[in-house]
Amino acid sequence: MNLKQNMMKTLTNYLYSAWIQAAGEGWTKKQVLVSYLFSAFFAGSVVAYSLVANLNWSGIQLLAAAWIAWDLGGGVIGYNHKAIKRRTEKEESNLHFYHHNLLHIHPLLLIFFHNPIMLLGLTLLHVISFFTYVELLEVIPETGKRKMDKKGELRVIIVVAAIALTLIILSFFLKSIPHDFQVFGIANYCFLILFTLILINTPIAFQRTGSIMLVVIMIIVSMFITVPNGFEWFIPVYFLKLLAGYTAKEEFSTNPV
């Protein structure tokens, strides 16, 4: 086996392992491959649409939009599989729901979509936090235990919440922030936090149904705010991933509900 084959095998094993850590055990390698391909297809479609629609996005904007679409597109698949549901059913604490959803600052990236320096910096920060999350915060498949204890998770929640609040406040002082992007970003992130609180405190038997209701509510909310061009897809995908997908628990019982 030559160097190129070794590198490809190492990369393939890492991508599969990262997917299992993030989305739970129970995936075949073919399912993971299809999921990655879908993520790439979705990201490519968003970029292609921006070019066809003449949105005149810069290279940094294209890169940020592709990253957001790739992450959310893959998450919709990964978090709506029974593997992640079986994992979250066994969780002893709800802390991970908070730090997991708070880390999804995609709407805050959109606030700064027309500020090249902030957008590039926040995109790089989010990429780093994405891989850091997999390496430090997710579950170890072999043991089913989280890599970080509850105190560590609480610290992550405090730090991420502080960063998010700082970004929201900062957006009111930068003149380069279009009003529609600001309102769209703040509304989506705040509704995510609110709906996460509501869903976690909903009886498990109704969480899946409740999550779909909340997604529909967000689609209705989008009718009353200006959705930025090129991101018409954002609200359903974002909330399907994080509410219907990750946060909503399901009971795997032999008895009917």
Buried (B, 14 or more C-beta within 10 A) or exposed (E): EEEEEEEEEEEEEEBBEBBBBBBBBBBEEEBBBEBBEBBBEBBBBBBEBBEEEEBEBEEBBBBBBBBBBBBBBBBBBBBBBEBBBBBBEEBEEBBBBBBBBBBBBBBBBBBBBBBBEBBBEBBEEBEEBBEEBBEEBBBEEEEEEBBBEEEBBBEBBEEBBEBBEEBBEBBEEEEEBBEBBBBBBBBBBEBBBEBBBBBBEBEEEEBBEBBBEBBEEBEEEBEEBEBBEBBEBBBBBBBBBBBBBBBBBBEEEEEEE
